[in-house]
């Protein structure tokens, strides 16, 4: 049995024991902060109430806040962190130490990596160039009156983007019909406005995720897969749960995936420049330490909105530390997307089955209604 399965089972057992103890305390009339079970129950009630006329917005907001609080409980943090660590084991192709004993490197190499990542957007060999069509696409996507024709025209103006979009449209992640999509017009017609919006950002970003040479050859592919799942989960959370901007949520997850690739590349090159074999555990720790700050640099250089920066900054709270302010809707969507995306990679690659995936979703704290809706949208849970 893998370390991850052992960790998940232990976390679930711990959570069950905590809930039993809290139930006894409540029965004895003890006072105190809401338990994880209470938070999850409040979230479930809020999701149910959200269908009532006139109360949907408030109910969704309360549910999302409750789910985020539950996800940040000690048990939720542990499960989420172990899920992400296990996904990274697949990306690196080698075991990684348990989250509890991971140590951020502090040697000369780590200092050099940190220095290189400072103002990384000014380093053309690493900095991801802003996609040329991004400003026009953002304007068109945020325009409720934008038509398929307007989006098609923007895409057609960038042959590389158009080709990438068609490749994505025919990939297993997006294609839902037996017949191939061979033209841009057909892609637009079949996907519709919402489907096209979901794919455009991915098509813009995909070239950055390509990695060649230097070890850990599948890191780029697995990170890309995780970013797609995370983007889809964040988008669904934003639209169905939190009444946030779905495209912004999707873009956030993709930018964070892009930043992960940047940190990985800088760290791997630092090892190779010193004629040292790249160490997966150290690179993973460096990604944890620097990916968010790099993502914020990229977002700023691309002139994205302040709410994008806020959502990224909210992910910087150290694991286990109490949060004094509620997350923004986009911050909640991003956090949820990262976790669900990692779980989807594990399920999609057969590392876990549906039963264990369901237990992980429950133990991590989000209200079951929301988790199942997002999980179903990713195609892993039947209706």
NORBELCOR-V751724 format. One record per helix or strand. SS is the DSSP state (2 for helix, 1 for strand). FROM is the first residue (numbers start at 1). LEN is the number of residues. Records with the same first field share a line. If there is no record, write none. Layout:
SS = FROM-LEN / FROM-LEN
This chain:
2 = 3-25 / 36-14 / 56-16 / 74-19 / 99-3 / 108-10 / 120-3 / 134-8 / 148-9 / 159-11 / 184-26 / 219-22 / 246-28 / 280-22 / 306-11 / 329-20 / 354-10 / 368-10
